[in-house]
Amino acid sequence: MKSHMVGIDYVEKENIAGKTKGWIESLPIRKRWSVEPSFSDSVLLVIDMQNYFIREDSPAFLPAGQVISENINGLIDLFSSEGGEVIYTRHVQDEGDEGVMGEWWGDIIREGETADIWDGIDVKGKVITKPRYSAFHRTELDELIKEKENVFITGVLTDICCETTARHAYIKDYRVYFLADATATVSEEVHISSLKSLCHGFAEVLSCKETKQTLL
């Protein structure tokens, strides 16, 4: 039996700024990194903004994924114009490599059109393919960014691939910045829950506006 993720409309372009303010204000603790990041020592990760999650005709469509795309593109433009690095991930599993994920979800993403980066996302950097939630697991990501100190995380799903990547980056001693209005998942409740968990022990949670103010 297939078990697709079903997203609901919990945010719109017209209210995402206000909602983001509320999400951040609801955080039980808000730790900040003591070292100011720069474009030269930072990488922007765009996690799994694929047709499988973002296109409306997909059974795993996340409406909030389209809403955050404009914010993500703004960050891509910023990093690209300032000499920063942008890396994109695609989640793809080969036949025979489903593991427990295949059992859990009853469905996986195969190579093909559904695995492609959604055409609403500007691609201005390297695209890597990952077989599990973390962008570091069985990929070349760590080698690609080994000279960096800071990882800015955007994409989908907040609580799954984005959060797992954030935790993995922290364990590898990268400073993690997690974008509240450039990540999305199946519901507002799940999104906020993930932000609250991350801010306590793994990442500085901030908005796109705060990110620009921090870097510029």
C-alpha positions as CSV (number, residue, x, y, z in Angstrom):
1,M,0.0,0.0,0.0
2,K,1.4,3.4,-1.0
3,S,1.7,6.1,1.7
4,H,2.3,9.4,0.0
5,M,2.8,12.6,2.0
6,V,-0.2,14.8,1.7
7,G,0.4,18.5,2.2
8,I,-2.1,21.2,3.2
9,D,-2.3,24.9,2.4
10,Y,-0.9,26.3,5.6
11,V,0.9,29.4,4.2
12,E,0.5,31.7,1.2
13,K,2.7,34.3,-0.4
14,E,0.5,37.1,1.1
15,N,1.0,35.9,4.7
16,I,4.3,34.1,4.8
17,A,6.1,37.1,6.3
18,G,3.6,37.5,9.1
19,K,3.5,33.8,9.8
20,T,7.3,33.6,9.8
21,K,7.5,36.3,12.5
22,G,5.0,34.3,14.6
23,W,6.9,31.0,14.1
24,I,10.2,32.6,15.2
25,E,8.6,34.3,18.2
26,S,7.1,31.0,19.3
27,L,10.5,29.4,19.6
28,P,11.3,28.4,23.2
29,I,14.9,29.4,22.9
30,R,16.8,31.2,20.1
31,K,20.5,30.6,20.1
32,R,22.7,32.6,17.9
33,W,26.1,31.7,16.5
34,S,28.9,34.0,17.9
35,V,30.8,34.2,14.6
36,E,29.3,36.3,11.8
37,P,29.1,34.2,8.5
38,S,30.3,35.5,5.2
39,F,29.6,34.3,1.6
40,S,33.1,32.9,1.3
41,D,32.8,30.5,4.2
42,S,29.1,29.6,3.6
43,V,27.1,27.3,1.4
44,L,23.4,27.5,0.6
45,L,21.8,24.0,0.4
46,V,18.5,23.7,-1.6
47,I,17.1,20.4,-0.5
48,D,14.9,18.3,-2.7
49,M,12.9,21.0,-4.6
50,Q,11.8,18.3,-7.0
51,N,8.8,17.8,-9.2
52,Y,7.8,14.9,-6.9
53,F,7.1,17.4,-4.1
54,I,6.5,20.7,-5.8
55,R,4.5,20.0,-9.0
56,E,0.7,20.1,-8.5
57,D,0.0,16.9,-10.4
58,S,2.2,14.9,-8.0
59,P,0.5,12.7,-5.4
60,A,3.1,14.0,-2.9
61,F,2.4,17.7,-3.8
62,L,3.3,20.2,-1.0
63,P,1.5,23.5,-1.6
64,A,3.8,25.3,0.8
65,G,6.8,24.2,-1.3
66,Q,5.6,26.5,-4.1
67,V,5.1,29.3,-1.7
68,I,8.7,29.2,-0.4
69,S,10.1,29.0,-3.9
70,E,10.3,32.7,-4.4
71,N,12.2,33.1,-1.1
72,I,14.6,30.3,-2.1
73,N,15.2,31.9,-5.5
74,G,16.0,35.2,-3.7
75,L,18.6,33.5,-1.6
76,I,20.0,31.7,-4.7
77,D,20.4,35.0,-6.5
78,L,22.0,36.6,-3.4
79,F,24.6,33.8,-2.9
80,S,25.3,33.7,-6.7
81,S,25.8,37.4,-7.1
82,E,28.0,37.7,-4.0
83,G,30.3,34.8,-4.9
84,G,28.7,32.3,-2.6
85,E,28.2,28.6,-3.3
86,V,24.8,27.0,-3.9
87,I,24.3,23.2,-3.9
88,Y,21.1,21.4,-4.8
89,T,20.0,17.9,-3.8
90,R,17.7,15.4,-5.5
91,H,16.3,12.5,-3.6
92,V,16.5,9.3,-5.7
93,Q,16.6,5.6,-4.9
94,D,17.8,2.9,-7.3
95,E,15.9,-0.3,-7.5
96,G,17.2,-2.6,-4.8
97,D,18.3,0.3,-2.6
98,E,14.9,1.1,-1.0
99,G,15.9,-0.1,2.4
100,V,13.5,0.6,5.3
101,M,12.4,3.8,3.5
102,G,10.5,1.7,0.9
103,E,8.8,-0.2,3.7
104,W,7.9,3.0,5.6
105,W,6.5,5.0,2.8
106,G,5.4,2.3,0.4
107,D,6.7,4.5,-2.4
108,I,10.1,5.9,-3.5
109,I,11.4,8.4,-6.0
110,R,13.0,6.8,-9.1
111,E,15.3,8.5,-11.6
112,G,13.2,10.4,-14.2
113,E,11.1,13.4,-14.6
114,T,9.6,13.3,-11.1
115,A,13.1,13.4,-9.6
116,D,14.1,16.5,-11.6
117,I,14.4,19.9,-9.9
118,W,11.1,21.8,-10.3
119,D,11.4,24.3,-13.1
120,G,10.3,27.2,-10.8
121,I,13.7,26.9,-9.0
122,D,16.7,28.7,-10.5
123,V,19.6,26.2,-10.8
124,K,22.9,28.1,-10.4
125,G,25.1,25.5,-8.8
126,K,26.0,21.8,-8.5
127,V,23.2,19.2,-8.2
128,I,23.9,16.1,-6.2
129,T,21.8,13.0,-5.8
130,K,21.2,11.4,-2.4
131,P,19.6,8.1,-1.5
132,R,18.5,8.8,2.1
133,Y,17.2,11.8,4.1
134,S,20.6,13.3,4.9
135,A,22.4,15.2,2.1
136,F,25.7,14.0,3.6
137,H,24.9,10.3,3.6
138,R,26.5,8.4,0.7
139,T,27.1,11.7,-1.3
140,E,30.1,13.9,-2.1
141,L,28.6,16.9,-0.2
142,D,31.1,16.8,2.7
143,E,34.0,16.8,0.2
144,L,32.5,19.6,-1.8
145,I,32.1,21.9,1.2
146,K,35.0,20.9,3.4
147,E,36.4,24.4,3.2
148,K,33.2,26.0,4.4
149,E,32.1,26.7,8.0
150,N,28.4,27.5,7.6
151,V,25.5,25.7,6.1
152,F,22.3,27.5,5.2
153,I,19.4,25.1,4.7
154,T,16.4,25.6,2.5
155,G,13.9,23.2,0.8
156,V,11.6,20.3,1.7
157,L,10.6,18.7,3.9
158,T,11.3,20.8,7.0
159,D,11.1,17.9,9.4
160,I,12.6,15.1,7.3
161,C,15.4,15.7,4.8
162,C,16.0,19.3,5.8
163,E,16.1,18.6,9.6
164,T,18.1,15.4,9.1
165,T,20.7,17.3,7.0
166,A,20.8,20.0,9.6
167,R,21.5,17.6,12.4
168,H,24.2,15.8,10.3
169,A,25.8,19.1,9.4
170,Y,26.0,20.0,13.1
171,I,27.6,16.7,14.0
172,K,30.2,17.3,11.3
173,D,31.0,20.7,12.9
174,Y,29.4,23.0,10.5
175,R,27.5,26.0,11.9
176,V,23.9,25.5,10.8
177,Y,21.4,28.2,9.7
178,F,17.9,27.0,9.1
179,L,15.5,29.2,7.1
180,A,12.0,29.3,8.6
181,D,10.4,30.8,5.5
182,A,12.5,28.9,2.9
183,T,11.6,25.4,4.2
184,A,8.2,23.7,4.0
185,T,6.5,20.5,5.0
186,V,3.0,18.9,5.2
187,S,1.5,21.2,7.8
188,E,2.1,24.3,10.0
189,E,2.1,22.2,13.1
190,V,4.8,19.9,11.8
191,H,6.8,22.8,10.5
192,I,6.8,24.7,13.8
193,S,7.6,21.5,15.8
194,S,10.7,21.0,13.7
195,L,11.9,24.6,14.1
196,K,11.5,24.3,17.9
197,S,13.5,21.1,18.0
198,L,16.3,22.5,15.8
199,C,16.7,25.8,17.6
200,H,17.3,24.0,20.9
201,G,20.3,22.0,20.0
202,F,21.4,22.2,16.3
203,A,20.7,25.4,14.4
204,E,20.1,29.1,14.4
205,V,16.6,29.5,13.0
206,L,16.1,32.7,11.1
207,S,14.1,34.3,8.3
208,C,15.3,35.1,4.7
209,K,15.3,38.8,5.6
210,E,17.5,38.2,8.7
211,T,19.8,36.0,6.6
212,K,20.4,38.9,4.1
213,Q,21.0,41.3,7.0
214,T,23.5,38.9,8.5
215,L,25.5,38.3,5.4
216,L,25.5,41.7,3.8
